[in-house]
Amino acid sequence: MAVRTQIVSCDVCNTKTLVKFQVGILNQYPVHYSCPECLTNIYGEIYINQEEGGIEFKLNNATYEFEGEEEYILVLSGEFPSIKIIKSTEETYRAALFSPFIRYSPHSEEEMNKYQILFNFLPEFIDYEWKLIERVAHLYFNGKDEYIENEVNKLRESSKLTMGPFEKVSSVNKIITAVFRELSSKEPLIDSQMKSLPDKLDSISQKNSTNFLELIDFYTREDLVKLQKELFSLFNTFINHYRYIVPVIYLEAIGRNIEDIKFHEGLNNVSFERLDRLYQNAYETLLQNSTLPLLLDNLIVRGSINSMNASIKVRKKPVKNIQDFQSLTNGQKLTYLSDNNNVLSKIYQEALDTKLRNPIGHNNYSYDSNSQLITFHSNYENQGPKQLYLIEFAYKCFKSMKISLIVWDLSVLISKLIKEKD
Protein backbone atom coordinates (compact mmCIF):
# COMPACT_ATOMS: atom_id res chain seq x y z
CA MET A 1 0.00 0.00 0.00
CA ALA A 2 1.45 3.33 -1.08
CA VAL A 3 2.03 6.08 1.48
CA ARG A 4 1.16 9.59 0.29
CA THR A 5 2.24 12.83 1.93
CA GLN A 6 0.89 16.36 1.60
CA ILE A 7 1.58 19.68 3.29
CA VAL A 8 -1.62 21.24 4.62
CA SER A 9 -1.66 24.87 5.73
CA CYS A 10 -4.15 26.25 8.28
CA ASP A 11 -6.18 29.07 6.71
CA VAL A 12 -6.18 31.01 9.99
CA CYS A 13 -2.59 30.98 11.26
CA ASN A 14 -0.76 29.35 8.33
CA THR A 15 0.62 26.54 10.50
CA LYS A 16 1.84 23.79 8.22
CA THR A 17 1.14 20.12 8.89
CA LEU A 18 2.54 17.18 6.99
CA VAL A 19 -0.35 14.78 6.42
CA LYS A 20 0.79 11.22 5.82
CA PHE A 21 -1.83 8.72 4.73
CA GLN A 22 -1.84 5.25 3.30
CA VAL A 23 -3.74 4.55 0.13
CA GLY A 24 -5.55 1.34 0.92
CA ILE A 25 -8.86 -0.09 -0.21
CA LEU A 26 -10.85 3.10 0.41
CA ASN A 27 -11.70 5.68 -2.21
CA GLN A 28 -12.11 8.44 0.33
CA TYR A 29 -10.62 9.16 3.71
CA PRO A 30 -12.33 11.34 6.30
CA VAL A 31 -9.93 13.62 8.18
CA HIS A 32 -10.48 15.66 11.32
CA TYR A 33 -7.97 17.46 13.51
CA SER A 34 -7.44 20.85 15.13
CA CYS A 35 -4.62 23.19 14.20
CA PRO A 36 -2.15 22.84 17.10
CA GLU A 37 -1.50 26.60 17.16
CA CYS A 38 -4.89 28.32 16.78
CA LEU A 39 -7.13 25.27 17.47
CA THR A 40 -9.19 25.83 14.33
CA ASN A 41 -10.99 22.64 13.32
CA ILE A 42 -9.74 21.27 10.03
CA TYR A 43 -11.93 18.59 8.51
CA GLY A 44 -13.15 17.13 5.26
CA GLU A 45 -12.23 14.31 2.90
CA ILE A 46 -9.31 13.08 0.86
CA TYR A 47 -10.50 11.46 -2.37
CA ILE A 48 -8.45 8.82 -4.17
CA ASN A 49 -8.81 7.85 -7.82
CA GLN A 50 -7.65 4.23 -7.53
CA GLU A 51 -7.28 3.76 -11.31
CA GLU A 52 -5.35 6.93 -12.11
CA GLY A 53 -3.68 7.44 -8.74
CA GLY A 54 -4.94 11.01 -8.44
CA ILE A 55 -5.61 12.67 -5.08
CA GLU A 56 -8.05 15.46 -4.29
CA PHE A 57 -8.20 17.30 -0.96
CA LYS A 58 -11.52 18.81 0.09
CA LEU A 59 -10.78 20.31 3.48
CA ASN A 60 -12.48 23.06 5.42
CA ASN A 61 -10.27 25.75 7.00
CA ALA A 62 -7.08 24.50 5.35
CA THR A 63 -5.31 24.58 2.00
CA TYR A 64 -2.94 21.97 0.64
CA GLU A 65 0.40 23.16 -0.69
CA PHE A 66 2.97 21.67 -3.01
CA GLU A 67 5.94 22.51 -0.82
CA GLY A 68 6.86 23.98 2.54
CA GLU A 69 8.47 23.17 5.87
CA GLU A 70 6.09 21.26 8.11
CA GLU A 71 5.75 22.20 11.76
CA TYR A 72 3.58 19.22 12.72
CA ILE A 73 2.94 15.68 11.48
CA LEU A 74 -0.46 14.01 11.20
CA VAL A 75 -0.71 10.32 10.31
CA LEU A 76 -4.05 9.38 8.78
CA SER A 77 -5.63 5.99 8.29
CA GLY A 78 -9.14 4.86 7.50
CA GLU A 79 -8.51 1.29 8.63
CA PHE A 80 -6.18 1.43 11.64
CA PRO A 81 -5.41 3.58 14.70
CA SER A 82 -2.79 6.20 13.92
CA ILE A 83 -0.37 8.48 15.76
CA LYS A 84 -2.00 11.66 17.07
CA ILE A 85 -0.77 14.99 15.70
CA ILE A 86 2.77 15.67 16.90
CA LYS A 87 5.40 18.37 16.63
CA SER A 88 7.70 17.72 13.70
CA THR A 89 11.21 16.81 14.83
CA GLU A 90 13.81 14.45 13.46
CA GLU A 91 12.75 11.85 16.03
CA THR A 92 8.99 12.14 15.42
CA TYR A 93 9.51 12.13 11.66
CA ARG A 94 11.33 8.81 11.97
CA ALA A 95 8.55 7.45 14.19
CA ALA A 96 5.95 8.43 11.60
CA LEU A 97 7.79 6.45 8.93
CA PHE A 98 6.22 3.28 10.34
CA SER A 99 2.77 3.49 8.81
CA PRO A 100 -0.37 2.16 10.53
CA PHE A 101 -0.43 -0.63 7.96
CA ILE A 102 3.05 -1.81 8.97
CA ARG A 103 2.06 -1.83 12.64
CA TYR A 104 -1.40 -3.35 12.34
CA SER A 105 -1.70 -5.21 9.06
CA PRO A 106 -3.14 -8.75 9.29
CA HIS A 107 -0.48 -11.43 9.69
CA SER A 108 -2.53 -14.61 9.84
CA GLU A 109 -5.25 -16.09 7.68
CA GLU A 110 -7.77 -15.49 10.48
CA GLU A 111 -6.81 -11.81 10.74
CA MET A 112 -6.95 -11.40 6.96
CA ASN A 113 -10.45 -12.91 6.85
CA LYS A 114 -11.57 -10.52 9.56
CA TYR A 115 -9.97 -7.59 7.74
CA GLN A 116 -11.87 -8.45 4.57
CA ILE A 117 -15.18 -8.85 6.44
CA LEU A 118 -14.83 -5.45 8.09
CA PHE A 119 -14.17 -3.64 4.86
CA ASN A 120 -16.96 -5.33 2.97
CA PHE A 121 -19.18 -2.89 4.85
CA LEU A 122 -17.44 0.33 3.91
CA PRO A 123 -18.76 3.07 1.58
CA GLU A 124 -19.90 1.01 -1.40
CA PHE A 125 -21.92 -1.28 0.86
CA ILE A 126 -23.56 1.67 2.64
CA ASP A 127 -24.39 3.34 -0.67
CA TYR A 128 -26.02 0.26 -2.22
CA GLU A 129 -26.71 -2.83 -0.07
CA TRP A 130 -27.71 -0.94 3.06
CA LYS A 131 -30.23 1.11 1.10
CA LEU A 132 -31.87 -2.14 0.01
CA ILE A 133 -31.81 -3.42 3.60
CA GLU A 134 -33.58 -0.26 4.74
CA ARG A 135 -36.27 -0.88 2.14
CA VAL A 136 -36.79 -4.48 3.27
CA ALA A 137 -37.00 -3.39 6.91
CA HIS A 138 -39.52 -0.64 6.22
CA LEU A 139 -41.68 -3.01 4.20
CA TYR A 140 -41.61 -5.46 7.11
CA PHE A 141 -42.39 -2.82 9.74
CA ASN A 142 -45.28 -1.48 7.67
CA GLY A 143 -46.77 -4.90 6.93
CA LYS A 144 -46.11 -4.77 3.16
CA ASP A 145 -44.93 -8.38 3.00
CA GLU A 146 -45.92 -8.87 -0.63
CA TYR A 147 -43.00 -6.68 -1.76
CA ILE A 148 -40.29 -8.14 0.46
CA GLU A 149 -39.26 -11.20 -1.56
CA ASN A 150 -38.33 -9.14 -4.62
CA GLU A 151 -36.13 -6.80 -2.55
CA VAL A 152 -34.41 -9.68 -0.77
CA ASN A 153 -33.62 -11.25 -4.15
CA LYS A 154 -31.80 -8.04 -5.10
CA LEU A 155 -29.64 -8.47 -2.02
CA ARG A 156 -28.82 -12.04 -3.05
CA GLU A 157 -26.99 -10.63 -6.07
CA SER A 158 -24.48 -8.90 -3.77
CA SER A 159 -21.08 -10.51 -3.26
CA LYS A 160 -20.90 -8.91 0.19
CA LEU A 161 -23.83 -10.81 1.72
CA THR A 162 -24.79 -14.45 2.01
CA MET A 163 -28.56 -14.70 2.23
CA GLY A 164 -30.37 -17.83 3.39
CA PRO A 165 -33.72 -19.17 2.15
CA PHE A 166 -36.46 -16.56 1.93
CA GLU A 167 -39.01 -16.31 4.72
CA LYS A 168 -41.14 -13.21 5.09
CA VAL A 169 -41.30 -13.35 8.87
CA SER A 170 -37.57 -13.86 9.37
CA SER A 171 -36.03 -12.06 6.41
CA VAL A 172 -35.21 -8.89 8.33
CA ASN A 173 -33.66 -10.87 11.17
CA LYS A 174 -31.50 -12.85 8.74
CA ILE A 175 -30.32 -9.64 7.10
CA ILE A 176 -29.41 -8.05 10.45
CA THR A 177 -27.55 -11.23 11.34
CA ALA A 178 -25.69 -11.27 8.01
CA VAL A 179 -24.53 -7.69 8.49
CA PHE A 180 -23.67 -7.48 12.17
CA ARG A 181 -22.92 -10.98 13.45
CA GLU A 182 -19.42 -11.18 12.01
CA LEU A 183 -18.53 -7.71 13.28
CA SER A 184 -19.10 -8.71 16.90
CA SER A 185 -18.00 -12.35 16.74
CA LYS A 186 -14.52 -11.87 18.21
CA GLU A 187 -15.69 -10.84 21.68
CA PRO A 188 -19.47 -11.42 21.99
CA LEU A 189 -20.87 -10.02 25.22
CA ILE A 190 -22.79 -13.11 26.37
CA ASP A 191 -22.54 -15.64 23.58
CA SER A 192 -22.88 -18.78 25.74
CA GLN A 193 -25.96 -17.45 27.53
CA MET A 194 -27.67 -16.58 24.24
CA LYS A 195 -27.04 -20.04 22.82
CA SER A 196 -28.51 -21.80 25.85
CA LEU A 197 -31.49 -19.44 26.27
CA PRO A 198 -34.01 -21.33 24.07
CA ASP A 199 -33.33 -24.55 25.98
CA LYS A 200 -33.75 -22.78 29.33
CA LEU A 201 -37.06 -21.31 28.27
CA ASP A 202 -38.24 -24.66 26.94
CA SER A 203 -37.41 -26.25 30.30
CA ILE A 204 -39.35 -23.52 32.14
CA SER A 205 -42.35 -23.98 29.85
CA GLN A 206 -42.40 -27.67 30.71
CA LYS A 207 -42.00 -27.23 34.47
CA ASN A 208 -43.95 -24.03 35.08
CA SER A 209 -46.21 -23.17 32.16
CA THR A 210 -48.03 -20.40 34.09
CA ASN A 211 -44.88 -18.37 34.66
CA PHE A 212 -43.72 -19.05 31.11
CA LEU A 213 -47.03 -17.79 29.68
CA GLU A 214 -46.64 -14.59 31.72
CA LEU A 215 -43.60 -13.85 29.59
CA ILE A 216 -45.25 -14.74 26.28
CA ASP A 217 -48.37 -12.72 27.09
CA PHE A 218 -46.45 -9.62 28.16
CA TYR A 219 -45.78 -8.51 24.57
CA THR A 220 -48.03 -8.36 21.54
CA ARG A 221 -46.64 -8.74 18.05
CA GLU A 222 -47.23 -5.01 17.58
CA ASP A 223 -45.14 -4.28 20.69
CA LEU A 224 -42.24 -6.31 19.34
CA VAL A 225 -42.42 -4.73 15.87
CA LYS A 226 -42.28 -1.30 17.53
CA LEU A 227 -39.25 -2.39 19.56
CA GLN A 228 -37.52 -3.77 16.47
CA LYS A 229 -38.26 -0.61 14.54
CA GLU A 230 -36.50 1.46 17.21
CA LEU A 231 -33.55 -0.93 17.25
CA PHE A 232 -33.30 -0.85 13.46
CA SER A 233 -33.14 2.93 13.62
CA LEU A 234 -30.17 2.49 15.95
CA PHE A 235 -28.53 0.03 13.54
CA ASN A 236 -29.08 2.56 10.77
CA THR A 237 -27.37 5.30 12.79
CA PHE A 238 -24.49 2.96 13.56
CA ILE A 239 -23.95 1.95 9.94
CA ASN A 240 -23.77 5.62 8.95
CA HIS A 241 -20.98 6.10 11.51
CA TYR A 242 -19.29 2.81 10.73
CA ARG A 243 -16.38 4.11 8.69
CA TYR A 244 -15.29 6.35 11.57
CA ILE A 245 -14.91 3.55 14.11
CA VAL A 246 -13.54 0.75 11.93
CA PRO A 247 -10.11 1.04 13.65
CA VAL A 248 -11.54 0.02 17.06
CA ILE A 249 -13.50 -2.86 15.53
CA TYR A 250 -10.34 -4.07 13.80
CA LEU A 251 -8.29 -3.76 17.01
CA GLU A 252 -10.74 -6.04 18.80
CA ALA A 253 -10.75 -8.46 15.85
CA ILE A 254 -6.98 -8.96 16.08
CA GLY A 255 -6.94 -9.03 19.89
CA ARG A 256 -5.12 -5.74 20.48
CA ASN A 257 -5.77 -3.75 23.65
CA ILE A 258 -6.78 -0.09 23.36
CA GLU A 259 -5.24 0.54 26.79
CA ASP A 260 -1.80 -0.14 25.30
CA ILE A 261 -2.02 2.57 22.65
CA LYS A 262 -4.55 5.19 23.76
CA PHE A 263 -2.01 7.75 25.00
CA HIS A 264 -0.16 8.06 21.69
CA GLU A 265 -2.50 6.72 19.03
CA GLY A 266 -6.09 7.45 18.24
CA LEU A 267 -8.57 8.37 15.52
CA ASN A 268 -7.64 11.19 13.17
CA ASN A 269 -10.68 10.66 10.97
CA VAL A 270 -13.49 11.80 13.27
CA SER A 271 -14.39 14.36 15.93
CA PHE A 272 -15.94 13.63 19.29
CA GLU A 273 -18.94 15.74 18.28
CA ARG A 274 -19.68 13.36 15.42
CA LEU A 275 -19.82 10.36 17.77
CA ASP A 276 -21.46 11.85 20.86
CA ARG A 277 -25.01 11.81 19.47
CA LEU A 278 -24.54 8.22 18.33
CA TYR A 279 -23.75 7.30 21.92
CA GLN A 280 -26.62 9.32 23.36
CA ASN A 281 -29.07 7.78 20.88
CA ALA A 282 -27.88 4.28 21.82
CA TYR A 283 -28.16 5.05 25.54
CA GLU A 284 -31.75 6.28 25.26
CA THR A 285 -32.98 3.60 22.84
CA LEU A 286 -31.43 0.65 24.65
CA LEU A 287 -32.63 1.68 28.10
CA GLN A 288 -36.12 2.45 26.81
CA ASN A 289 -36.19 -1.15 25.57
CA SER A 290 -34.43 -2.76 28.54
CA THR A 291 -37.63 -4.33 29.90
CA LEU A 292 -37.27 -7.35 27.60
CA PRO A 293 -33.91 -8.66 28.88
CA LEU A 294 -35.00 -7.91 32.45
CA LEU A 295 -38.18 -9.97 32.02
CA LEU A 296 -36.09 -12.91 30.88
CA ASP A 297 -33.67 -12.50 33.78
CA ASN A 298 -36.50 -12.35 36.29
CA LEU A 299 -37.98 -15.53 34.87
CA ILE A 300 -34.72 -17.48 34.48
CA VAL A 301 -32.92 -16.32 37.61
CA ARG A 302 -35.80 -15.69 40.03
CA GLY A 303 -38.69 -17.73 38.62
CA SER A 304 -41.21 -15.08 37.52
CA ILE A 305 -41.18 -12.01 35.28
CA ASN A 306 -42.21 -9.88 38.26
CA SER A 307 -39.65 -11.33 40.70
CA MET A 308 -37.42 -8.30 41.13
CA ASN A 309 -34.18 -8.14 43.11
CA ALA A 310 -35.26 -6.39 46.30
CA SER A 311 -31.66 -5.81 47.40
CA ILE A 312 -31.10 -3.25 44.60
CA LYS A 313 -32.63 0.07 45.51
CA VAL A 314 -33.16 3.10 43.33
CA ARG A 315 -33.37 6.36 45.28
CA LYS A 316 -33.38 4.27 48.46
CA LYS A 317 -36.49 2.36 47.41
CA PRO A 318 -36.80 -1.22 46.11
CA VAL A 319 -38.20 -1.80 42.65
CA LYS A 320 -41.19 -4.02 43.39
CA ASN A 321 -42.40 -5.09 39.94
CA ILE A 322 -41.97 -4.54 36.20
CA GLN A 323 -44.35 -1.57 36.25
CA ASP A 324 -42.11 0.08 38.86
CA PHE A 325 -39.10 -0.54 36.63
CA GLN A 326 -40.80 0.92 33.56
CA SER A 327 -41.63 4.11 35.48
CA LEU A 328 -37.95 4.79 36.26
CA THR A 329 -35.85 7.27 34.31
CA ASN A 330 -33.29 5.75 31.97
CA GLY A 331 -30.50 6.58 34.39
CA GLN A 332 -32.37 4.86 37.23
CA LYS A 333 -32.98 1.82 35.02
CA LEU A 334 -29.25 1.57 34.37
CA THR A 335 -28.61 1.63 38.12
CA TYR A 336 -31.07 -1.23 38.62
CA LEU A 337 -29.59 -3.23 35.74
CA SER A 338 -26.23 -3.41 37.53
CA ASP A 339 -27.37 -6.67 39.18
CA ASN A 340 -24.57 -9.18 38.55
CA ASN A 341 -26.90 -12.05 39.40
CA ASN A 342 -28.58 -11.48 36.05
CA VAL A 343 -27.32 -13.13 32.88
CA LEU A 344 -28.74 -10.84 30.18
CA SER A 345 -29.54 -7.35 31.42
CA LYS A 346 -26.13 -6.85 33.03
CA ILE A 347 -24.70 -6.34 29.52
CA TYR A 348 -25.90 -2.73 29.71
CA GLN A 349 -22.97 -1.94 31.98
CA GLU A 350 -20.56 -2.88 29.16
CA ALA A 351 -21.09 0.38 27.28
CA LEU A 352 -23.74 2.60 28.85
CA ASP A 353 -22.75 5.11 31.51
CA THR A 354 -24.84 7.93 32.96
CA LYS A 355 -21.58 9.80 33.70
CA LEU A 356 -21.05 9.99 29.95
CA ARG A 357 -24.61 10.44 28.75
CA ASN A 358 -25.62 13.31 31.06
CA PRO A 359 -22.63 15.56 30.26
CA ILE A 360 -23.23 14.90 26.55
CA GLY A 361 -26.91 15.76 26.87
CA HIS A 362 -26.13 18.98 28.76
CA ASN A 363 -23.02 19.90 26.71
CA ASN A 364 -21.08 19.70 29.95
CA TYR A 365 -17.82 18.30 28.63
CA SER A 366 -14.51 19.49 27.26
CA TYR A 367 -12.46 17.97 24.49
CA ASP A 368 -8.78 18.39 23.70
CA SER A 369 -8.73 17.53 20.02
CA ASN A 370 -4.95 17.09 19.86
CA SER A 371 -4.54 14.70 22.81
CA GLN A 372 -8.06 13.41 21.97
CA LEU A 373 -8.90 13.39 25.69
CA ILE A 374 -12.57 13.91 26.60
CA THR A 375 -13.47 15.18 30.07
CA PHE A 376 -17.06 14.60 31.15
CA HIS A 377 -18.03 17.02 33.91
CA SER A 378 -20.58 16.05 36.55
CA ASN A 379 -23.50 18.24 37.61
CA TYR A 380 -22.94 17.04 41.18
CA GLU A 381 -20.31 18.73 43.32
CA ASN A 382 -19.36 15.50 45.08
CA GLN A 383 -18.57 13.73 41.79
CA GLY A 384 -15.36 14.37 39.96
CA PRO A 385 -15.05 14.37 36.15
CA LYS A 386 -14.68 11.21 34.11
CA GLN A 387 -12.12 11.04 31.32
CA LEU A 388 -11.87 8.89 28.22
CA TYR A 389 -9.79 9.09 25.09
CA LEU A 390 -11.68 9.32 21.82
CA ILE A 391 -10.63 5.83 20.80
CA GLU A 392 -12.05 4.45 24.08
CA PHE A 393 -15.29 6.33 23.53
CA ALA A 394 -15.55 4.96 19.99
CA TYR A 395 -15.16 1.45 21.42
CA LYS A 396 -18.10 2.08 23.76
CA CYS A 397 -20.15 3.08 20.69
CA PHE A 398 -19.22 -0.26 19.12
CA LYS A 399 -20.18 -2.14 22.28
CA SER A 400 -23.55 -0.38 22.29
CA MET A 401 -24.14 -1.91 18.84
CA LYS A 402 -23.45 -5.35 20.35
CA ILE A 403 -26.08 -4.70 23.03
CA SER A 404 -28.54 -3.67 20.28
CA LEU A 405 -27.88 -6.96 18.51
CA ILE A 406 -28.56 -8.98 21.67
CA VAL A 407 -31.85 -7.16 22.36
CA TRP A 408 -32.79 -7.67 18.69
CA ASP A 409 -32.14 -11.41 19.04
CA LEU A 410 -34.27 -11.53 22.19
CA SER A 411 -37.15 -9.81 20.38
CA VAL A 412 -36.91 -12.35 17.55
CA LEU A 413 -36.93 -15.24 20.05
CA ILE A 414 -40.04 -13.93 21.83
CA SER A 415 -41.76 -13.35 18.47
CA LYS A 416 -41.08 -16.97 17.58
CA LEU A 417 -42.46 -18.19 20.93
CA ILE A 418 -45.62 -16.11 20.47
CA LYS A 419 -46.11 -17.60 17.01
CA GLU A 420 -45.64 -21.15 18.34
CA LYS A 421 -48.17 -20.51 21.10
CA ASP A 422 -50.77 -19.28 18.60
N, C-alpha and C positions, 0 to 999 in steps of 0.2 A: 504494500500500500504506500503510495507516494505521499510525502510530507510537503505541504505547501506553506510558505511564509508570506506575510504581507505587513507592511507598516501601516498602522491606523492612527490618525491624528485626531485628538479631541477638538471639536469645533469651538469649544469655549476657551480652553487654556492652551491649546496646541500641544499638549503632552502626547508624546509618541509612544505607541505600544506595538511591539512585534507580536503579531498573532500567528501562532503556529498551529496548523490543523492537518489532520490526516485524511486524505481522500479515501474513503472506504466504500461501502455499498450504498450510502445515502446520496441523494441528488441535491439535498439542501441541508444546511446545518444551522440550527438556531444558535444565536450568540447573545449573551447578556453579561455585562460587567459594568462597574462604575469606574470612571476615571480616577486614578489614585490621588490626583492633585486637587481637582475641583469637585469630585464626587458626582459629576454629571452621569446619569445613566446612559449607557451606550448599548443599543440592542438592535436586533434585526435578523437578517438571514444571509448566509453565504450560499450561493447557488453554483452547482457544479454541472457542467455539460460533460457527461461521462464519455461520450463518443469523441468529442473534439478536444476535451481537456481544458476548456475555457472556464474561467471563474468570474463570478459577478458578485460584488458586495452591495448589499442594500441595507445600510446601517443608518440608524437615527442618531444624530448628535456627533457623528464622526465622519471623517473622510479618509479614504485609503490613498496612500501615496506610493510612488514608484521607488523612492529612495529616502534616506534619512537615518539619523542615529537614534535607535530606540532607547527609551528610558525605562521601560517596563517590558515584561514578557508575559503573554497570555497563551496558555496551551489549551486548545479546543478539541473536543471529541464529542461525537454524537453517540458513540457506543460505550465508552469507558469513562471512569472517573479521570480527572486530569488535574494537574498542578494549578493551584490558585494563582492569581496574578501576583507577580513578584518583581522586585526591583532588578533591573538588568545589570548584572556584574559578570565577570569572567566565570565565576563559580556557578551562578544560577544559569548562565547560558549553557554551560556544559551539562548541568542537570536536566535542562529542558531538551537536550538532544535525544534522550531516551523517551520515545513517544509513548502515549498510552497503549498503542497496539503492542509495542515490544514488551511492556510490563504486564499486560492483561490478556494477550491473545490466547485463544484456546490451544491447549497442548495435547489433549487426549481426544479420542473419538467421541467420548461422552460430552466433553465440553464443546466440541465442534457442533454436535447435534443440537445442543442447547442454544448455542450462538445462532444457528440457522433458524431455530424455532422462534427465538425472540425477534429476529429481524424480518420474519415473514409478516409481522404485524405492523410494520412501519408505513410511511406515507401512502404507498400505493394501495395497501390493504384498506386503510382508513378511507381513502378516496373512492374505492369501488366496493369491496366485499362488505365493509361495515355498513355502507348505505343500504345494501340489500338486506342485511340482517335487521336493520332498523325497520325496514318495510315489513318483513316477516313478523317481527314483534308487534308492530302496531296493528297489523291484520289480526293477530291472535288476541291482543288485548281488546280489540273492538268487535270480536266475534265474527269476523269476515273470513271464516275458515275455507270457503270455496276458492279463495284466491291464493292460499298459502302454498299449495303444492307446486304451482308454476314458479313461484319466487324461490322456493327451496331448490328446485331443479337448476335454476341459474347459478346458485351457489355451488352446486355439484361440479360445475365446469371449472371452478377455481382450483389451481394447483396448490393453494395455500391452506385449503380445508379438506378434511376427510369427513364426508357426511354419511351417516348410516341410513337404514331404510326409512322411508317417509311415514310419519304418523302425525296427524294433525295435532293431537293433544300433547305430544312430546317434542315436536319439532323445535320449538323455541329453546327448550331445555337442552336438547342435543347440540344446538348451535352455541349456546352459552358455554357448554362443556368443551366443545371443540376449540373455542377461542381462548378460554381462560384456564382450563385445567392444566395444560402444560406449563403455563407461566408460573403457577404456584406449586408445582409438583416437587421441587427440591426440598422445601421445608414446609409442608402442609401444617396448619395449626393444630388440627386434631384428627388426623387421617384415620387412626385406628378406631376412634370412637364413632366416626361417621360410617365406617364399614360395618361395624357390629350393631348399629342402631336399628335397622329393620328387624334383626333377629330378636333384639331386646323387646321391641314393641310387640312382635308376634307372641313372645312368651307372656307378656303382660296381658295381651288380649285373651290368651287361653286361661290364665290363672285368675284374672280379675277383669272381666268384660265390662263391668259397670264403670270402673275408673278409666279404662281404655276408651269407652264411648264418650266419656266427658271430654277427652281430647279431640276426638273426631268431630263431635258436635259443636265444639267451640267456634270453629271457622266455617263459613259458607264458601262455596266456590268463588263467589263474587269478592269476598274478603281476600282470598288468596290471590286472585287476579290483580286486585288493587295493590297488594303488597309487592307482587312481582313487577308490576308496572313501575313502582317507586324504585325498586332495586335496579330495574333495567335502565332507568334514568341515571342512576349512579354509575352503572357500567358504561353508559354512553359518555358521561363526563370523564370517567377514567380513561377511556380509549382516546379521547381528544387531548389528554395530557400525557399519553403514553410515551411519546418520543422524548419527553423531557426527563423521564425517570428510568429510561432503559438502563443507564449505568448501574443503578442500585439493584435492579432485577438481575442483571448479569452477574454482579458481585455475589449475590446469593447463589446463583446457579453454579458458580465455580467454587463455592465454599470459602470466599474471602470475607474477612471481618471488617466492617466499616470502622470499628473502633481503632483499628491499626492504621488507618489512613486519614481520618477525618480532620486532623489538625493541618495537614499540608495539601491534601487533595480534596476536590469537591466537584461541583457541577457548574460549569461555565456557560451552560446553554439555557439557563432559566433563572428567573428571579423568584424570591420568596413570595412576592405578591401574586405571581401566577399560580402558585400551588396552594396558597392559604385558603382560598374559597373551595378548592377541591376537598381539602381536609374538613372544613366546616360543614360542607354538604354531606360528606360521609358520616360525620359525627351525628348530625341531626337525623338523617335518614335511617341509619342503623339503630339508633336508640329508640326512635319512634316505632321501629319494627322488632324490638327486642323481646316482645311478649312471647313470640313463637319458641325461641330456644329455651326461655325460662319455663314455659309450660312443659316442655319435654323433660327438662331437668327435674321439675317438681314431681312429675310422674315416675321417672326412672329412679331418681335418688331417694325421694321421700314418699312415693306411693300414690299421690293424687295431684292433679294439676293445681289445686288450691293449697297444697301443703307447702307453706312458705317457711323459710329459715328464720325463726323468731329471734335468733341470736344476733342477726344483723339489723341494726336500727338506723333509720334515716331521720335526722333531726330529733334524735333521742326517742323515737317511737318505732315499734316493730311494724313491719309490713304484713298485714294479716291475711290478705288474699290477693288474687290477681287484679281485682278492681282497684284495690289500694295501690298496687304497683303501677297500673296504667294511669293513675291520677298524679303520679310523681312528675317532676320536671325531668328533662333528659339527664341533667347532671346528677340528680338524686337517683335515677335509675342506674346510672353507671356505678354509683356508690354501692347500691344493693347488689349489682352483678359481680361484685368482687369476691363472692363466695367461692372459695377454692374447693368446696365439696362438690360443686357442680361439674359437669363434664362438657357442657356445650356453651352455656352463657358466659363462662369465665373468659372466653376468647376475646371479649370486648376490651379487656385490659391490655391486650397485645398492642393495640394501636391508639385507642381512644383515651383522651386525657382532658379533663375539664380545665386543667392548668394551661393547656394549649388553646382549647376552643374559646374560652371566655376572653382572653386577651385579643385573639383574632377578631372575635365578634365586636369588641369594643375598641378596636384599633389601639390597643394598649400594649404595644410591643415595639422593639427597636431592632434594626437589622444593619449589621456591618457588612456591606456587600463585598468587601475585599477579603476579609477573614471568613465570610459567609456564616458568621455566628448570629443566631437569632436569640434575643432575650425577651421572654414573655413575662410581663409585669403583672403582679397580682393586684386585685382591688382591695385585698385585705392586708392591713398593716402588719399582722403577725405572720404573714407568708412572704418569704423571699421570692425573687424571680426564678424562673426556670430557663435553662439555656440548652439549645440544641444547635448543631451545625445543619446547614441546609441539606446536606446529604443524608443526615439522620432523619430529618423531617420528611424528606422524599421517601425514605424507607417506610415510615409510618403510613404515608399515603398508599404505598403498595400493600402493606399489611391490611389496611382498611378494605382494599379490594378483595383480599382473601376472606375477610369476615363476610363481605357481601355474598361471595360465592357459597359459603357455608349456609347462610340464611336462605339463599336461593334454593339450595339442595334440600333444605328442610321443608320449604314450601312445596316443592315438587313431591316429596315423600308424603306429606299430609294430603295433597291433592289426590295422589294415587290411592291412599287409604280410604278417602271419602268415596272415590269411585268404586272401590271394591265393596264397600259397605252397601252402596246403592244397588 
